[in-house]
Amino acid sequence: MIDAADKVVQDDERAMELFLQSRQRHQAAPDAWAQRSDEIHCLDCGEVIPPARLVAMPHTKRCQPCASDVERR
Ligand SMILES: [Zn+2]
C-alpha cells in the first residue's frame, strides 16, 4: 500500500533528478538557465515554487503541498 506521504517523497526525488539533469545540460548556457529559473509563486500560498518542481512540471501553478491538497479534493 502506498500512502500519500510516500508518493510525495517519490515525486520530490524524481523532481530533483530531473532538475540536476537539466542543470547539467544548461551548464554550457548559463544565461538560458538563469532565464528558466525565474521565480514562480504558488497560486494558493504564495510560496516560491522550487526550480526542481518547475523542471519536472513546467506548467505547475502550485507548490507541492498545495498541489497535494488539490489532488486530494
Ligand atoms: Zn502553496
N, CA, C, O and the ligand as a Tripos MOL2 file, in Angstrom:
@<TRIPOS>MOLECULE
protein
  293   291    74     0     0
PROTEIN
NO_CHARGES

@<TRIPOS>ATOM
      1 N           0.8530   -1.2100    0.0000 N.3       1 MET1
      2 CA          0.0000    0.0000    0.0000 C.3       1 MET1
      3 C           0.8850    1.2540    0.0000 C.2       1 MET1
      4 O           1.8190    1.3700    0.7930 O.2       1 MET1
      5 N           0.5800    2.1570   -0.8760 N.am      2 ILE2
      6 CA          1.3410    3.4100   -0.9560 C.3       2 ILE2
      7 C           0.4580    4.5320   -0.4240 C.2       2 ILE2
      8 O          -0.5970    4.8190   -0.9890 O.2       2 ILE2
      9 N           0.8860    5.1600    0.6550 N.am      3 ASP3
     10 CA          0.0810    6.2840    1.1450 C.3       3 ASP3
     11 C           0.5610    7.5890    0.5140 C.2       3 ASP3
     12 O           1.5620    7.6230   -0.2020 O.2       3 ASP3
     13 N          -0.1700    8.6490    0.7940 N.am      4 ALA4
     14 CA          0.1090    9.9310    0.1240 C.3       4 ALA4
     15 C           1.5150   10.4290    0.4400 C.2       4 ALA4
     16 O           2.1810   10.9910   -0.4300 O.2       4 ALA4
     17 N           1.9730   10.2300    1.6730 N.am      5 ALA5
     18 CA          3.3020   10.7270    2.0600 C.3       5 ALA5
     19 C           4.3870   10.0560    1.2270 C.2       5 ALA5
     20 O           5.3280   10.7180    0.7900 O.2       5 ALA5
     21 N           4.2670    8.7540    1.0060 N.am      6 ASP6
     22 CA          5.2620    8.0570    0.1960 C.3       6 ASP6
     23 C           5.2920    8.6240   -1.2120 C.2       6 ASP6
     24 O           6.3570    8.8080   -1.8000 O.2       6 ASP6
     25 N           4.1260    8.8930   -1.7360 N.am      7 LYS7
     26 CA          4.0580    9.3970   -3.1100 C.3       7 LYS7
     27 C           4.7490   10.7610   -3.2140 C.2       7 LYS7
     28 O           5.4610   11.0300   -4.1820 O.2       7 LYS7
     29 N           4.5360   11.6060   -2.2240 N.am      8 VAL8
     30 CA          5.1570   12.9330   -2.2370 C.3       8 VAL8
     31 C           6.6730   12.7950   -2.2420 C.2       8 VAL8
     32 O           7.3540   13.5030   -2.9830 O.2       8 VAL8
     33 N           7.2090   11.8930   -1.4230 N.am      9 VAL9
     34 CA          8.6610   11.6970   -1.3710 C.3       9 VAL9
     35 C           9.1710   11.2380   -2.7320 C.2       9 VAL9
     36 O          10.1970   11.7240   -3.2080 O.2       9 VAL9
     37 N           8.4720   10.3210   -3.3490 N.am     10 GLN10
     38 CA          8.8940    9.8410   -4.6660 C.3      10 GLN10
     39 C           8.8920   10.9750   -5.6810 C.2      10 GLN10
     40 O           9.8200   11.0970   -6.4800 O.2      10 GLN10
     41 N           7.8680   11.7930   -5.6540 N.am     11 ASP11
     42 CA          7.7950   12.9260   -6.5800 C.3      11 ASP11
     43 C           8.9620   13.8760   -6.3590 C.2      11 ASP11
     44 O           9.5490   14.3850   -7.3140 O.2      11 ASP11
     45 N           9.2950   14.1120   -5.0860 N.am     12 ASP12
     46 CA         10.4080   15.0010   -4.7710 C.3      12 ASP12
     47 C          11.7120   14.4710   -5.3530 C.2      12 ASP12
     48 O          12.4860   15.2160   -5.9550 O.2      12 ASP12
     49 N          11.9420   13.1840   -5.1680 N.am     13 GLU13
     50 CA         13.1920   12.6030   -5.6530 C.3      13 GLU13
     51 C          13.2540   12.6690   -7.1750 C.2      13 GLU13
     52 O          14.2920   12.9840   -7.7560 O.2      13 GLU13
     53 N          12.1540   12.3760   -7.7910 N.am     14 ARG14
     54 CA         12.0860   12.4240   -9.2560 C.3      14 ARG14
     55 C          12.3310   13.8540   -9.7570 C.2      14 ARG14
     56 O          13.0560   14.0720  -10.7280 O.2      14 ARG14
     57 N          11.7230   14.8010   -9.0870 N.am     15 ALA15
     58 CA         11.8740   16.1990   -9.4890 C.3      15 ALA15
     59 C          13.3280   16.6420   -9.3560 C.2      15 ALA15
     60 O          13.8550   17.3280  -10.2320 O.2      15 ALA15
     61 N          13.9700   16.2490   -8.2610 N.am     16 MET16
     62 CA         15.3660   16.6420   -8.0670 C.3      16 MET16
     63 C          16.2600   16.0080   -9.1310 C.2      16 MET16
     64 O          17.1970   16.6330   -9.6280 O.2      16 MET16
     65 N          15.9550   14.7620   -9.4690 N.am     17 GLU17
     66 CA         16.7310   14.0740  -10.5020 C.3      17 GLU17
     67 C          16.6350   14.8380  -11.8340 C.2      17 GLU17
     68 O          17.6420   15.0750  -12.5010 O.2      17 GLU17
     69 N          15.4390   15.2040  -12.1920 N.am     18 LEU18
     70 CA         15.2240   15.9360  -13.4470 C.3      18 LEU18
     71 C          15.8980   17.3080  -13.3900 C.2      18 LEU18
     72 O          16.4590   17.7880  -14.3750 O.2      18 LEU18
     73 N          15.8260   17.9180  -12.2160 N.am     19 PHE19
     74 CA         16.4320   19.2350  -12.0480 C.3      19 PHE19
     75 C          17.9390   19.1570  -12.2730 C.2      19 PHE19
     76 O          18.5130   19.9870  -12.9780 O.2      19 PHE19
     77 N          18.5770   18.1520  -11.6690 N.am     20 LEU20
     78 CA         20.0260   18.0190  -11.8020 C.3      20 LEU20
     79 C          20.4060   17.7170  -13.2430 C.2      20 LEU20
     80 O          21.3800   18.2630  -13.7600 O.2      20 LEU20
     81 N          19.6410   16.8500  -13.8890 N.am     21 GLN21
     82 CA         19.9240   16.5250  -15.2910 C.3      21 GLN21
     83 C          19.8000   17.7850  -16.1490 C.2      21 GLN21
     84 O          20.6430   18.0550  -17.0040 O.2      21 GLN21
     85 N          18.7560   18.5320  -15.9090 N.am     22 SER22
     86 CA         18.5190   19.7320  -16.7010 C.3      22 SER22
     87 C          19.6250   20.7500  -16.4670 C.2      22 SER22
     88 O          20.0840   21.4050  -17.4030 O.2      22 SER22
     89 N          20.0540   20.8820  -15.2070 N.am     23 ARG23
     90 CA         21.0850   21.8540  -14.9000 C.3      23 ARG23
     91 C          22.3960   21.4740  -15.5940 C.2      23 ARG23
     92 O          23.1220   22.3450  -16.0740 O.2      23 ARG23
     93 N          22.6910   20.1850  -15.6450 N.am     24 GLN24
     94 CA         23.9050   19.7580  -16.3310 C.3      24 GLN24
     95 C          23.8420   20.1560  -17.8080 C.2      24 GLN24
     96 O          24.8260   20.6230  -18.3820 O.2      24 GLN24
     97 N          22.6810   19.9620  -18.4010 N.am     25 ARG25
     98 CA         22.5380   20.3170  -19.8150 C.3      25 ARG25
     99 C          22.7040   21.8070  -20.0220 C.2      25 ARG25
    100 O          23.1460   22.2450  -21.0850 O.2      25 ARG25
    101 N          22.3530   22.5860  -19.0190 N.am     26 HIS26
    102 CA         22.3740   24.0370  -19.1860 C.3      26 HIS26
    103 C          23.6890   24.6760  -18.7710 C.2      26 HIS26
    104 O          23.8470   25.8920  -18.8780 O.2      26 HIS26
    105 N          24.6300   23.8760  -18.3010 N.am     27 GLN27
    106 CA         25.8780   24.4730  -17.8320 C.3      27 GLN27
    107 C          26.6100   25.1970  -18.9490 C.2      27 GLN27
    108 O          27.3340   26.1570  -18.6870 O.2      27 GLN27
    109 N          26.4380   24.7620  -20.1750 N.am     28 ALA28
    110 CA         27.0940   25.4190  -21.2990 C.3      28 ALA28
    111 C          26.3930   26.7290  -21.6660 C.2      28 ALA28
    112 O          26.9370   27.5380  -22.4180 O.2      28 ALA28
    113 N          25.2030   26.9320  -21.1410 N.am     29 ALA29
    114 CA         24.4250   28.1210  -21.4770 C.3      29 ALA29
    115 C          23.8030   28.7070  -20.2140 C.2      29 ALA29
    116 O          22.5900   28.6340  -20.0190 O.2      29 ALA29
    117 N          24.6410   29.2860  -19.3590 N.am     30 PRO30
    118 CA         24.1330   29.7810  -18.0750 C.3      30 PRO30
    119 C          23.0500   30.8450  -18.2230 C.2      30 PRO30
    120 O          22.1610   30.9330  -17.3760 O.2      30 PRO30
    121 N          23.1040   31.6480  -19.2710 N.am     31 ASP31
    122 CA         22.0690   32.6640  -19.4540 C.3      31 ASP31
    123 C          20.7070   32.0330  -19.6480 C.2      31 ASP31
    124 O          19.7100   32.4780  -19.0790 O.2      31 ASP31
    125 N          20.6810   30.9850  -20.4620 N.am     32 ALA32
    126 CA         19.4120   30.2990  -20.7010 C.3      32 ALA32
    127 C          18.8920   29.6990  -19.3980 C.2      32 ALA32
    128 O          17.6980   29.7610  -19.1050 O.2      32 ALA32
    129 N          19.8090   29.1160  -18.6190 N.am     33 TRP33
    130 CA         19.3860   28.5260  -17.3510 C.3      33 TRP33
    131 C          18.8330   29.6010  -16.4260 C.2      33 TRP33
    132 O          17.8220   29.3840  -15.7600 O.2      33 TRP33
    133 N          19.4820   30.7510  -16.3790 N.am     34 ALA34
    134 CA         19.0300   31.8190  -15.4910 C.3      34 ALA34
    135 C          17.6200   32.2690  -15.8700 C.2      34 ALA34
    136 O          16.7970   32.5460  -14.9980 O.2      34 ALA34
    137 N          17.3520   32.3390  -17.1520 N.am     35 GLN35
    138 CA         16.0040   32.7300  -17.5920 C.3      35 GLN35
    139 C          14.9640   31.7200  -17.1350 C.2      35 GLN35
    140 O          13.8460   32.0730  -16.7600 O.2      35 GLN35
    141 N          15.3610   30.4580  -17.1780 N.am     36 ARG36
    142 CA         14.4180   29.4130  -16.7830 C.3      36 ARG36
    143 C          14.1170   29.4460  -15.3010 C.2      36 ARG36
    144 O          13.0650   28.9690  -14.8770 O.2      36 ARG36
    145 N          15.0180   30.0010  -14.5000 N.am     37 SER37
    146 CA         14.8130   29.9170  -13.0570 C.3      37 SER37
    147 C          14.1150   31.1560  -12.4960 C.2      37 SER37
    148 O          14.2340   31.4520  -11.3080 O.2      37 SER37
    149 N          13.3900   31.8750  -13.3460 N.am     38 ASP38
    150 CA         12.5410   32.9430  -12.8330 C.3      38 ASP38
    151 C          11.6250   32.3850  -11.7570 C.2      38 ASP38
    152 O          11.1040   31.2760  -11.8740 O.2      38 ASP38
    153 N          11.4410   33.1660  -10.7180 N.am     39 GLU39
    154 CA         10.6300   32.6570   -9.6190 C.3      39 GLU39
    155 C           9.1600   32.6540   -9.9890 C.2      39 GLU39
    156 O           8.6230   33.6210  -10.5290 O.2      39 GLU39
    157 N           8.5350   31.5410   -9.6830 N.am     40 ILE40
    158 CA          7.0820   31.4180   -9.8780 C.3      40 ILE40
    159 C           6.4770   31.1200   -8.5210 C.2      40 ILE40
    160 O           6.9630   30.2650   -7.7820 O.2      40 ILE40
    161 N           5.4230   31.8300   -8.2080 N.am     41 HIS41
    162 CA          4.8400   31.6920   -6.8790 C.3      41 HIS41
    163 C           3.5820   30.8370   -6.9270 C.2      41 HIS41
    164 O           2.8030   30.8640   -7.8790 O.2      41 HIS41
    165 N           3.4310   30.0870   -5.8630 N.am     42 CYS42
    166 CA          2.2800   29.1930   -5.7260 C.3      42 CYS42
    167 C           0.9720   29.9890   -5.7500 C.2      42 CYS42
    168 O           0.8510   31.0240   -5.0950 O.2      42 CYS42
    169 N           0.0020   29.4940   -6.5100 N.am     43 LEU43
    170 CA         -1.3050   30.1460   -6.5820 C.3      43 LEU43
    171 C          -1.9910   30.1950   -5.2260 C.2      43 LEU43
    172 O          -2.6920   31.1570   -4.9120 O.2      43 LEU43
    173 N          -1.7900   29.1610   -4.4270 N.am     44 ASP44
    174 CA         -2.5640   29.0470   -3.1900 C.3      44 ASP44
    175 C          -1.9040   29.7540   -2.0110 C.2      44 ASP44
    176 O          -2.5570   30.5210   -1.3040 O.2      44 ASP44
    177 N          -0.6050   29.5000   -1.7950 N.am     45 CYS45
    178 CA          0.0310   30.0210   -0.5800 C.3      45 CYS45
    179 C           1.0360   31.1260   -0.8710 C.2      45 CYS45
    180 O           1.4910   31.7970    0.0550 O.2      45 CYS45
    181 N           1.3960   31.3330   -2.1490 N.am     46 GLY46
    182 CA          2.3040   32.4170   -2.4900 C.3      46 GLY46
    183 C           3.7740   32.0950   -2.3040 C.2      46 GLY46
    184 O           4.6300   32.9340   -2.5860 O.2      46 GLY46
    185 N           4.0810   30.8980   -1.8370 N.am     47 GLU47
    186 CA          5.4820   30.4950   -1.6940 C.3      47 GLU47
    187 C           6.1260   30.3540   -3.0760 C.2      47 GLU47
    188 O           5.4520   30.0390   -4.0560 O.2      47 GLU47
    189 N           7.4440   30.5940   -3.1380 N.am     48 VAL48
    190 CA          8.1680   30.3530   -4.3840 C.3      48 VAL48
    191 C           8.1840   28.8530   -4.6590 C.2      48 VAL48
    192 O           8.5240   28.0550   -3.7860 O.2      48 VAL48
    193 N           7.8130   28.4790   -5.8810 N.am     49 ILE49
    194 CA          7.8420   27.0680   -6.2500 C.3      49 ILE49
    195 C           9.2890   26.6820   -6.5450 C.2      49 ILE49
    196 O           9.9520   27.3590   -7.3300 O.2      49 ILE49
    197 N           9.7940   25.6100   -5.9340 N.am     50 PRO50
    198 CA         11.2040   25.2330   -6.1360 C.3      50 PRO50
    199 C          11.5020   24.9600   -7.6020 C.2      50 PRO50
    200 O          10.6970   24.3270   -8.2850 O.2      50 PRO50
    201 N          12.6530   25.4280   -8.1000 N.am     51 PRO51
    202 CA         13.0160   25.1950   -9.5100 C.3      51 PRO51
    203 C          12.9400   23.7260   -9.8960 C.2      51 PRO51
    204 O          12.5610   23.4000  -11.0210 O.2      51 PRO51
    205 N          13.2940   22.8470   -8.9840 N.am     52 ALA52
    206 CA         13.2620   21.4200   -9.3010 C.3      52 ALA52
    207 C          11.8560   20.9830   -9.6790 C.2      52 ALA52
    208 O          11.6660   20.1530  -10.5690 O.2      52 ALA52
    209 N          10.8770   21.5540   -8.9920 N.am     53 ARG53
    210 CA          9.4820   21.1960   -9.2840 C.3      53 ARG53
    211 C           9.0780   21.7440  -10.6600 C.2      53 ARG53
    212 O           8.3440   21.0920  -11.4030 O.2      53 ARG53
    213 N           9.5540   22.9220  -10.9830 N.am     54 LEU54
    214 CA          9.2030   23.5240  -12.2740 C.3      54 LEU54
    215 C           9.8490   22.7730  -13.4300 C.2      54 LEU54
    216 O           9.2850   22.6900  -14.5220 O.2      54 LEU54
    217 N          11.0340   22.2270  -13.1840 N.am     55 VAL55
    218 CA         11.6780   21.4320  -14.2320 C.3      55 VAL55
    219 C          10.8770   20.1650  -14.4880 C.2      55 VAL55
    220 O          10.6740   19.7550  -15.6310 O.2      55 VAL55
    221 N          10.4300   19.5610  -13.4080 N.am     56 ALA56
    222 CA          9.6710   18.3150  -13.5430 C.3      56 ALA56
    223 C           8.2760   18.5790  -14.0820 C.2      56 ALA56
    224 O           7.7500   17.7930  -14.8710 O.2      56 ALA56
    225 N           7.6690   19.7010  -13.6510 N.am     57 MET57
    226 CA          6.2980   20.0170  -14.0500 C.3      57 MET57
    227 C           6.2340   21.4820  -14.4450 C.2      57 MET57
    228 O           5.7860   22.3160  -13.6590 O.2      57 MET57
    229 N           6.6800   21.8080  -15.6620 N.am     58 PRO58
    230 CA          6.8300   23.2210  -16.0660 C.3      58 PRO58
    231 C           5.5310   24.0210  -15.9840 C.2      58 PRO58
    232 O           5.5630   25.2450  -15.8650 O.2      58 PRO58
    233 N           4.4050   23.3440  -16.0470 N.am     59 HIS59
    234 CA          3.1390   24.0780  -16.0830 C.3      59 HIS59
    235 C           2.4660   24.1300  -14.7240 C.2      59 HIS59
    236 O           1.3290   24.5890  -14.6110 O.2      59 HIS59
    237 N           3.1600   23.6620  -13.6850 N.am     60 THR60
    238 CA          2.5220   23.6620  -12.3700 C.3      60 THR60
    239 C           2.3300   25.0870  -11.8740 C.2      60 THR60
    240 O           3.1510   25.9680  -12.1330 O.2      60 THR60
    241 N           1.2370   25.2980  -11.1590 N.am     61 LYS61
    242 CA          0.9410   26.6280  -10.6280 C.3      61 LYS61
    243 C           0.9600   26.6270   -9.1030 C.2      61 LYS61
    244 O           0.7010   27.6480   -8.4670 O.2      61 LYS61
    245 N           1.2700   25.4630   -8.5230 N.am     62 ARG62
    246 CA          1.2280   25.3660   -7.0720 C.3      62 ARG62
    247 C           2.4760   24.6660   -6.5560 C.2      62 ARG62
    248 O           3.0950   23.8720   -7.2640 O.2      62 ARG62
    249 N           2.8390   24.9700   -5.3100 N.am     63 CYS63
    250 CA          3.9120   24.2330   -4.6530 C.3      63 CYS63
    251 C           3.4230   22.8190   -4.3420 C.2      63 CYS63
    252 O           2.2380   22.5070   -4.4670 O.2      63 CYS63
    253 N           4.3630   21.9800   -3.9350 N.am     64 GLN64
    254 CA          3.9900   20.5760   -3.7580 C.3      64 GLN64
    255 C           2.9050   20.3540   -2.7010 C.2      64 GLN64
    256 O           1.9570   19.6140   -2.9640 O.2      64 GLN64
    257 N           3.0060   20.9660   -1.5120 N.am     65 PRO65
    258 CA          1.9480   20.7410   -0.5150 C.3      65 PRO65
    259 C           0.5710   21.1630   -1.0230 C.2      65 PRO65
    260 O          -0.4130   20.4560   -0.8070 O.2      65 PRO65
    261 N           0.4980   22.3150   -1.6980 N.am     66 CYS66
    262 CA         -0.8000   22.7830   -2.1910 C.3      66 CYS66
    263 C          -1.3040   21.8770   -3.3060 C.2      66 CYS66
    264 O          -2.4980   21.5850   -3.3660 O.2      66 CYS66
    265 N          -0.4240   21.4290   -4.1850 N.am     67 ALA67
    266 CA         -0.8320   20.5320   -5.2590 C.3      67 ALA67
    267 C          -1.3660   19.2280   -4.6720 C.2      67 ALA67
    268 O          -2.3360   18.6650   -5.1800 O.2      67 ALA67
    269 N          -0.7410   18.7590   -3.6180 N.am     68 SER68
    270 CA         -1.2160   17.5390   -2.9690 C.3      68 SER68
    271 C          -2.6100   17.7640   -2.4020 C.2      68 SER68
    272 O          -3.4660   16.8820   -2.4820 O.2      68 SER68
    273 N          -2.8390   18.9400   -1.8310 N.am     69 ASP69
    274 CA         -4.1700   19.2390   -1.3070 C.3      69 ASP69
    275 C          -5.2030   19.2140   -2.4210 C.2      69 ASP69
    276 O          -6.2950   18.6740   -2.2480 O.2      69 ASP69
    277 N          -4.8610   19.7980   -3.5660 N.am     70 VAL70
    278 CA         -5.7960   19.8420   -4.6880 C.3      70 VAL70
    279 C          -6.1180   18.4280   -5.1640 C.2      70 VAL70
    280 O          -7.2690   18.1020   -5.4520 O.2      70 VAL70
    281 N          -5.0610   17.5810   -5.2420 N.am     71 GLU71
    282 CA         -5.2840   16.2190   -5.7170 C.3      71 GLU71
    283 C          -6.1780   15.4370   -4.7820 C.2      71 GLU71
    284 O          -6.9150   14.5490   -5.2110 O.2      71 GLU71
    285 N          -6.1140   15.7660   -3.5060 N.am     72 ARG72
    286 CA         -6.9210   15.0180   -2.5320 C.3      72 ARG72
    287 C          -8.3840   15.4050   -2.5750 C.2      72 ARG72
    288 O          -9.2320   14.6590   -2.0860 O.2      72 ARG72
    289 N          -8.7010   16.5690   -3.1550 N.am     73 ARG73
    290 CA        -10.0940   17.0200   -3.1470 C.3      73 ARG73
    291 C         -10.9550   16.1270   -4.0220 C.2      73 ARG73
    292 O         -12.1590   16.3530   -4.1380 O.2      73 ARG73
    293 ZN          1.4870   26.5000   -1.9910 Zn       74 ZN74
@<TRIPOS>BOND
     1     1     2 1
     2     2     3 1
     3     3     4 2
     4     3     5 am
     5     5     6 1
     6     6     7 1
     7     7     8 2
     8     7     9 am
     9     9    10 1
    10    10    11 1
    11    11    12 2
    12    11    13 am
    13    13    14 1
    14    14    15 1
    15    15    16 2
    16    15    17 am
    17    17    18 1
    18    18    19 1
    19    19    20 2
    20    19    21 am
    21    21    22 1
    22    22    23 1
    23    23    24 2
    24    23    25 am
    25    25    26 1
    26    26    27 1
    27    27    28 2
    28    27    29 am
    29    29    30 1
    30    30    31 1
    31    31    32 2
    32    31    33 am
    33    33    34 1
    34    34    35 1
    35    35    36 2
    36    35    37 am
    37    37    38 1
    38    38    39 1
    39    39    40 2
    40    39    41 am
    41    41    42 1
    42    42    43 1
    43    43    44 2
    44    43    45 am
    45    45    46 1
    46    46    47 1
    47    47    48 2
    48    47    49 am
    49    49    50 1
    50    50    51 1
    51    51    52 2
    52    51    53 am
    53    53    54 1
    54    54    55 1
    55    55    56 2
    56    55    57 am
    57    57    58 1
    58    58    59 1
    59    59    60 2
    60    59    61 am
    61    61    62 1
    62    62    63 1
    63    63    64 2
    64    63    65 am
    65    65    66 1
    66    66    67 1
    67    67    68 2
    68    67    69 am
    69    69    70 1
    70    70    71 1
    71    71    72 2
    72    71    73 am
    73    73    74 1
    74    74    75 1
    75    75    76 2
    76    75    77 am
    77    77    78 1
    78    78    79 1
    79    79    80 2
    80    79    81 am
    81    81    82 1
    82    82    83 1
    83    83    84 2
    84    83    85 am
    85    85    86 1
    86    86    87 1
    87    87    88 2
    88    87    89 am
    89    89    90 1
    90    90    91 1
    91    91    92 2
    92    91    93 am
    93    93    94 1
    94    94    95 1
    95    95    96 2
    96    95    97 am
    97    97    98 1
    98    98    99 1
    99    99   100 2
   100    99   101 am
   101   101   102 1
   102   102   103 1
   103   103   104 2
   104   103   105 am
   105   105   106 1
   106   106   107 1
   107   107   108 2
   108   107   109 am
   109   109   110 1
   110   110   111 1
   111   111   112 2
   112   111   113 am
   113   113   114 1
   114   114   115 1
   115   115   116 2
   116   115   117 am
   117   117   118 1
   118   118   119 1
   119   119   120 2
   120   119   121 am
   121   121   122 1
   122   122   123 1
   123   123   124 2
   124   123   125 am
   125   125   126 1
   126   126   127 1
   127   127   128 2
   128   127   129 am
   129   129   130 1
   130   130   131 1
   131   131   132 2
   132   131   133 am
   133   133   134 1
   134   134   135 1
   135   135   136 2
   136   135   137 am
   137   137   138 1
   138   138   139 1
   139   139   140 2
   140   139   141 am
   141   141   142 1
   142   142   143 1
   143   143   144 2
   144   143   145 am
   145   145   146 1
   146   146   147 1
   147   147   148 2
   148   147   149 am
   149   149   150 1
   150   150   151 1
   151   151   152 2
   152   151   153 am
   153   153   154 1
   154   154   155 1
   155   155   156 2
   156   155   157 am
   157   157   158 1
   158   158   159 1
   159   159   160 2
   160   159   161 am
   161   161   162 1
   162   162   163 1
   163   163   164 2
   164   163   165 am
   165   165   166 1
   166   166   167 1
   167   167   168 2
   168   167   169 am
   169   169   170 1
   170   170   171 1
   171   171   172 2
   172   171   173 am
   173   173   174 1
   174   174   175 1
   175   175   176 2
   176   175   177 am
   177   177   178 1
   178   178   179 1
   179   179   180 2
   180   179   181 am
   181   181   182 1
   182   182   183 1
   183   183   184 2
   184   183   185 am
   185   185   186 1
   186   186   187 1
   187   187   188 2
   188   187   189 am
   189   189   190 1
   190   190   191 1
   191   191   192 2
   192   191   193 am
   193   193   194 1
   194   194   195 1
   195   195   196 2
   196   195   197 am
   197   197   198 1
   198   198   199 1
   199   199   200 2
   200   199   201 am
   201   201   202 1
   202   202   203 1
   203   203   204 2
   204   203   205 am
   205   205   206 1
   206   206   207 1
   207   207   208 2
   208   207   209 am
   209   209   210 1
   210   210   211 1
   211   211   212 2
   212   211   213 am
   213   213   214 1
   214   214   215 1
   215   215   216 2
   216   215   217 am
   217   217   218 1
   218   218   219 1
   219   219   220 2
   220   219   221 am
   221   221   222 1
   222   222   223 1
   223   223   224 2
   224   223   225 am
   225   225   226 1
   226   226   227 1
   227   227   228 2
   228   227   229 am
   229   229   230 1
   230   230   231 1
   231   231   232 2
   232   231   233 am
   233   233   234 1
   234   234   235 1
   235   235   236 2
   236   235   237 am
   237   237   238 1
   238   238   239 1
   239   239   240 2
   240   239   241 am
   241   241   242 1
   242   242   243 1
   243   243   244 2
   244   243   245 am
   245   245   246 1
   246   246   247 1
   247   247   248 2
   248   247   249 am
   249   249   250 1
   250   250   251 1
   251   251   252 2
   252   251   253 am
   253   253   254 1
   254   254   255 1
   255   255   256 2
   256   255   257 am
   257   257   258 1
   258   258   259 1
   259   259   260 2
   260   259   261 am
   261   261   262 1
   262   262   263 1
   263   263   264 2
   264   263   265 am
   265   265   266 1
   266   266   267 1
   267   267   268 2
   268   267   269 am
   269   269   270 1
   270   270   271 1
   271   271   272 2
   272   271   273 am
   273   273   274 1
   274   274   275 1
   275   275   276 2
   276   275   277 am
   277   277   278 1
   278   278   279 1
   279   279   280 2
   280   279   281 am
   281   281   282 1
   282   282   283 1
   283   283   284 2
   284   283   285 am
   285   285   286 1
   286   286   287 1
   287   287   288 2
   288   287   289 am
   289   289   290 1
   290   290   291 1
   291   291   292 2
@<TRIPOS>SUBSTRUCTURE
     1 MET1         2 RESIDUE 1 A MET
     2 ILE2         6 RESIDUE 1 A ILE
     3 ASP3        10 RESIDUE 1 A ASP
     4 ALA4        14 RESIDUE 1 A ALA
     5 ALA5        18 RESIDUE 1 A ALA
     6 ASP6        22 RESIDUE 1 A ASP
     7 LYS7        26 RESIDUE 1 A LYS
     8 VAL8        30 RESIDUE 1 A VAL
     9 VAL9        34 RESIDUE 1 A VAL
    10 GLN10       38 RESIDUE 1 A GLN
    11 ASP11       42 RESIDUE 1 A ASP
    12 ASP12       46 RESIDUE 1 A ASP
    13 GLU13       50 RESIDUE 1 A GLU
    14 ARG14       54 RESIDUE 1 A ARG
    15 ALA15       58 RESIDUE 1 A ALA
    16 MET16       62 RESIDUE 1 A MET
    17 GLU17       66 RESIDUE 1 A GLU
    18 LEU18       70 RESIDUE 1 A LEU
    19 PHE19       74 RESIDUE 1 A PHE
    20 LEU20       78 RESIDUE 1 A LEU
    21 GLN21       82 RESIDUE 1 A GLN
    22 SER22       86 RESIDUE 1 A SER
    23 ARG23       90 RESIDUE 1 A ARG
    24 GLN24       94 RESIDUE 1 A GLN
    25 ARG25       98 RESIDUE 1 A ARG
    26 HIS26      102 RESIDUE 1 A HIS
    27 GLN27      106 RESIDUE 1 A GLN
    28 ALA28      110 RESIDUE 1 A ALA
    29 ALA29      114 RESIDUE 1 A ALA
    30 PRO30      118 RESIDUE 1 A PRO
    31 ASP31      122 RESIDUE 1 A ASP
    32 ALA32      126 RESIDUE 1 A ALA
    33 TRP33      130 RESIDUE 1 A TRP
    34 ALA34      134 RESIDUE 1 A ALA
    35 GLN35      138 RESIDUE 1 A GLN
    36 ARG36      142 RESIDUE 1 A ARG
    37 SER37      146 RESIDUE 1 A SER
    38 ASP38      150 RESIDUE 1 A ASP
    39 GLU39      154 RESIDUE 1 A GLU
    40 ILE40      158 RESIDUE 1 A ILE
    41 HIS41      162 RESIDUE 1 A HIS
    42 CYS42      166 RESIDUE 1 A CYS
    43 LEU43      170 RESIDUE 1 A LEU
    44 ASP44      174 RESIDUE 1 A ASP
    45 CYS45      178 RESIDUE 1 A CYS
    46 GLY46      182 RESIDUE 1 A GLY
    47 GLU47      186 RESIDUE 1 A GLU
    48 VAL48      190 RESIDUE 1 A VAL
    49 ILE49      194 RESIDUE 1 A ILE
    50 PRO50      198 RESIDUE 1 A PRO
    51 PRO51      202 RESIDUE 1 A PRO
    52 ALA52      206 RESIDUE 1 A ALA
    53 ARG53      210 RESIDUE 1 A ARG
    54 LEU54      214 RESIDUE 1 A LEU
    55 VAL55      218 RESIDUE 1 A VAL
    56 ALA56      222 RESIDUE 1 A ALA
    57 MET57      226 RESIDUE 1 A MET
    58 PRO58      230 RESIDUE 1 A PRO
    59 HIS59      234 RESIDUE 1 A HIS
    60 THR60      238 RESIDUE 1 A THR
    61 LYS61      242 RESIDUE 1 A LYS
    62 ARG62      246 RESIDUE 1 A ARG
    63 CYS63      250 RESIDUE 1 A CYS
    64 GLN64      254 RESIDUE 1 A GLN
    65 PRO65      258 RESIDUE 1 A PRO
    66 CYS66      262 RESIDUE 1 A CYS
    67 ALA67      266 RESIDUE 1 A ALA
    68 SER68      270 RESIDUE 1 A SER
    69 ASP69      274 RESIDUE 1 A ASP
    70 VAL70      278 RESIDUE 1 A VAL
    71 GLU71      282 RESIDUE 1 A GLU
    72 ARG72      286 RESIDUE 1 A ARG
    73 ARG73      290 RESIDUE 1 A ARG
    74 ZN74       293 GROUP 0 **** ****
